[in-house]
Amino acid sequence: MLINKRFRFIFSTLIIFAFIMGVVNLFLLRFEAGDVYPAYSSLRSDPLGTRALYESLDNMDNIVARRNYRPLSKIKSGKDTTFFYLGAKIFTSDSVCKDFLKSFETIARSGGHLVIAFFPIMKDPLKPLCKEKTSEDSEESNLKEEKDNCRAKDDRLVSLAERWGISIGYDEKEEKSKGNALKAGPGIKELNDPVSWHTVKYFYDLADYWKTIYTSGDRPVIIERKFGKGTIVLSSDSYLFSNEALYGQRHPEMLAYFMGLNKNAVFDETHFGIYKNPGVVNFVRKYRFHWFVAGIVLLAVLFIWKNSVCFVPPHEDGLEESKEGFTSDKDYTHGLIGLLRRNIPKRDILKVCVEEWEKSIEHGRIVNPDKLARIKEVVERKEPKGKKDHDPVGGYKTINEILSSEIVK
């Protein structure tokens, strides 16, 4: 019976251990593939990610690639840096948040090369939000539908056409497929290879300072402009940056054109909701304070060890005094006794008691002078001249007998 219980326990433990190891291995495989991250993230290594482009740039001798986990508002300079903002979903209409545009403009104005590639879509995302009104609808229903379905105006939004001189459109009439190829714009001789496109988004009403890089039919889909010391590149599709495109439809000339001559490549991860909050551990790793922390821990351990373990045995006299002075009672009388034992030697105890008693006589108590003289004689006679002569208890009894016959006047 006992053997069966042990066998069941061991068998159950093995099953639980195997289950835990399987779950851990599954999570490791998921994180290794990166499919837990959003599409077009540089942390994702499956076809929908952009990790291949990130690692390719990082493996080049003259380029340093890194990821951005800080809010865009904290980036103050983009000099000698190409900033990739891939899989963007913020520009769904002509109204854009001011804070995003301000952060982008700061990067480009300081000398950065900003590349914004939009998330590919196959239909107009605004079409189901604002339905067309017919003459048969009543005024009340129209107002209610406009209030419920259409985008409300917000002071934090700004017109993209007024701020950057572009508008975003969606062409659903022309069928889009993976075979739909683009062609380089006029004056772009270094980019002659056709590129497949996977979105219905395009740009129109471009200002004069925008330069068309690629067109789909007659509609611009990749455009570029100078902004301050840097440049801004907008692409209506992010597919050409993906791992799938680099595997089957790579265009190194176009990717090199996007990268430019900068030595730094930064892939933004914050718009995917991926942030890093630096703490003490990151601070220690960054400045290599490992040995300093280890030294502090070692000192703390030695301090605790020193105060908890006595390496030198106590002296015998000190041990006796500590034993005599120790009391387990919490009464104040015992505390006073212990205090006296620590501060008054044994040979002086009788003399000190008589001196303190004489002080009390000064407060109105009158003692017979003869008996007081006899008490002093007892103290002088009982003063120890050696360890064997020490008898404070006998002297105390003698003084007590003298005082018992005392006559108070």
N, C-alpha and C positions, 0 to 999 in steps of 0.2 A: 504493500500500500504506500509506504514511504517512497519507494523507488518510482512508483507511478506519479506521485506528486512532484518529485524532482524532475522527472522527464517532462511533465506538462509545463513546469516553470521554465525550464531551459528551452523548450520548443516555442513557448509564447515569447520569450525574450528574443530568440532568433528571428521570429516573424516581425516583431516590432522594430528590431534593428534593421532588418532588410527593407521594411516599409519606409523608415526614416531615411535610409541611404538612397532609396529610389527617388523620394521627393527632393532631396538635396541635389541629386544628380540631374533631375529634371529642371530644377531652377538654374543650375549651372549651365545646362545646355541652352536654356532660354536666354540667359544673359550673354552667353557666348555668341549666339546668333544675333542678338540685339533686337529681336522682333517684339520685345516689350516696349521699345521706344517708338515714337511716332514715325510716320513715313518721312523720308528725306532727312533724317537725323544722321549725323556723322558717327553716331555710336551704333548704328544698325548695319549689320554685315550681310543681310539678305538682299534680294533684288530691289526692294523698295528703299534701302538706305543709301547713304553717300559715303560710307566708310572707305571704299576703295579710292575715291578721289582724295579724301583726307590723308590716307596713308601714303598714296602716291606722291603727293606734294611734300609730305613730311620726310620721305626717303630721299628727296633731292638734296644735293649738297648746298645749294645756294638759297634754299627756302626753308623756313621754320613754320610749321603748322601747329596750331593750338585751337582749343575750343573756348568759347566764351560762356561762362555761367553767371555773369553779373548782369544786372539790369542795364539796358542800353543808355539810360540817363547818366550812368557813372563812367561811361567811356568819353573821355575828354579830347582824345587825339587819335587820328587814324593815319598818321604819317608813315609812308613806306609800307602800308598794310592794305591787303585786299580782304574786304569783309564780306563773307558769303552769308546771305540771309535767304536760305533755300526753303521751299515748301511753304511760302508765306500765304496766310489766309486773311490778312488784314485789309487788303484792297478789294473788297467785294463790290464797292460802288464808288461813286465820285466823291463821297464824303469820308474823310480819314481823320483819325485822332491826331490832334496837334502835337501831342507828346511824342508819338512815333516819328512824325516828320521832322520835328525839332532834333531828335536824337540822330536820325539819318543825316540831316544837314550838318550837324556838328562833325560827324565822322568824315563826310566828304569835304567840307570846307577846310578842315585841318590838313588835307592832303591825302586822304584815304580813297581807295578805289572800292566803291560800294556796289555789290552785285545783289540785286533783289530778284529772286525767281519765284513765281507764284505757283501755288498748288494747282495741278491740272484738273479741270472739270469739263464735263461734256454737256452741260446745260446751264442756262442763265439762273443763278441762285436767287435773283430778285424777282423773277417772274411770278412765282406762287405767292409772294408777299403782298404785291399790289395788283389786284385784279382790275381789269378794265371795266369802266362803268358804262351802262347802257341807259338809254332814255326811259326805259321802263322802270328803272329803279327809282324809288322815292328819294327825296332829299335827305330824309332822316336815316334811311338805310345806308346811303352813300357816306354820310358823315360818320356813322358808326363803323363801317367797314374801313374807312380811311384811318380812323383812330385805332382800330384793333390790328390791322394788317400792315399798314405802311410804316416806315421807319419814322420815328419822332425826331424832331430837330433837337440838337444838343449843342450847347455853347462850346463843348470840348471838341467838336468836329469842325473840320475846315474843308473847303472845296479843293479837290485835287487839281481841277482845271485852273483855279485861280492861283494856287500855291506853286504847282509844278508845271502847269501848262500842258496837261494831258487829260484824256478821258478814257475810261475803260468800257469796252463793249463786248457783246457775246453774239457770235454768229452761229446760230443753230440751223440755218437753212442749208448751209454747205455741210455735207456729211464729213465728219472727222474720223480718221482711222490712223492706225500705225503706219500705213503706207503714204499718208499725206505728207509730202515733202515741202520744204521751204527753200527759198533761194535768197542769196545774199543781196543786200540793197545796192543801189547805185554807188559806185566809187569804192566798194569793198572788194578789192582784188585778192586779198590773202585768204578769204573764206568763200571758196567756190563750191565746196562739197554740199550736196543737198542734205538736209537734216529732217528726220521724221518728227512730227508734232502730235501732241496728244491732248489738246485742249481747244475749247471754242473761244477762249478769251483773246482779245486783241486790243490795240491802242488806236485812238483816233483823235482828231482835233489837236494835233501836236503843234506846239509852239516852234518858232524858227530855230531855237537853240537845240532842239532834239535832232539826233542823227539816227536814221534807220539802218539797223545792221542786218536784219532778216525780215522777210515778208512772207505771209501766207496768202497767195493770190496777190491782191493789191493792198492787203491789210498789214500794217507793221505789228510784229510780235516780239522783236528784240530791238530796243532803242537805247541810245546813249546820249549823255549831255555832260558838259563841263559844269562844275559847281565849286566855286572857290578855287582852292589849290588842287582839288581832286576831281573825280568823275562819279557819275551815277549811271548804272546799267540796269535796265528793267527787262526781264524776260517773262513772258506770259506762261511759260512752262518750265518745270524743274526736271523733267524726265532726262534730259541730256546730261545731268550731273549724277544720276543714279548709278548704282552698281550694275543694274541690268543693262543700261546704255553703254557703260564702259566695257561690259563683257561682249555684247553683240553688235553695238552700233557706236563705237567710240569715234570721237572727233577731236583728236589732240590739238589741231590748229585752233579750233573754237575755244577749247578749254584754256589753252595758252593765251588766247586773246582776252578771255575773261580775267585770268590771273594777272596779266600785265607784267611789268618789270619790277614789281615789289618783292621784297625779301621775306615778308611775313604774310601768312594766310590765317585768317581767323574765321572759324565756323560757329555761327551763333546757335546756341541751344536753348536760350531762354524763351523764345517764342513757342517752343514745344513744351514749356512748363518744367524744364529741367534747370534747377538752380543748385548752387552749392553755398552753404552758409559756413564760412570759415570759423573755426573755434580754436581752442588752445592746442589741440592735437595737430591741426594743420599748421599752426604757428610754429610748433616745435619741429615739425618735419621740414618746413620751408627754410628755417634758419639753422637746422641741424643742432638742436639743443638736446639730443638724445643722452649724451654723456652727462650733461648738467642735471637733467631730470633723474638719471640713474644715481648720481652722487647725492642728490637731495633725499632720495628714497633710502639709500644706504645709511646716511646720517640719521634719518628718522628711526630706522631699525636699530642702529647702535644705541641711540638715546633710550629707546624703550627697553632694550636689553640691559643697559647699564642701570636703569632705575628699577628693574624687576629682579635682577640677580646680583647677589653680593659675592664678589670674587675674593675679598680679604675677610677672614674670620674675625669677629669682634673680640676686643680685649676682655679678659676675665673680669677685671674690676668694673669695666663699663657694663658688662653683661649682668653682673650682680646688681649694680645700681639701677639698671633698666628694669630688672625683674622686681626689685623692691619698690620702685616708683610706679610700676604698672598696676592699675586697678581696673577691674571690669565693671565696677559699679558706676552709675551716672550721678551719684549723690555729690553735692558740692563739698561736703565734709571730707570725703575721701580724696577729692581733687585737691583740697587745701593741704591735706596730709602729704600727698605725693609731691606737691610743690615745695613744702618745707623740707622734705627729705632730699630733694635735689639741690637745695640752696643752703642748707645749714649742716655742717659736719656733725657727726655723732658726738664727738668729744665736747662740742660747744653747745649742745642742745639745752643742758640744764642752766648754763649761764645766761643764754639768750632768753629763756623763759622767765628767769628771775628779773632780768632787766626790763622786759616788757611788762612784768607785773608791777615793778616799781613805778613805771610811767603811769599806770592806772591809779596809783595812790595819790598822785598829784591832782586828781580831779575830785577832791573832796573826801576821799576815804582816809581815815586816820588809823594807823597801825602802831601798836606798842613798839617803841624804839628798841627795847631789850630783845623782843622776839625778832625784830628786823635784823638786829646785829647777829642773832643766833642763826638766822637763815643765810646771811652772808658767810658766816663761818662754815656752814654746811657746804655751800657752793665751793669755797676755797678748799675745803677738805676733800671734796669729791672730784676736784679737777684731776683728770687722768694724767699720770706720769708715764704710763705705758699702756699697752693694749689690755693687759690683765686687770689694771686698776680701774678701767672704765666701767662705771656702774651708775648711769643716770637714773635708772629706775629706783635704786635704793635711796639716792639723794632726794628724789621726788617724794617718796614715802615719808622720809624724815621731815621734809619741809611741810608736808601735809599735816603731820602730827603736831608740829609747832603751831601751825595756823588754826588747827581745830580748837586750841585753847585760847585763841586770840580774843581780846576784849575790845570791842569797838566803842570809842568814846563819843 
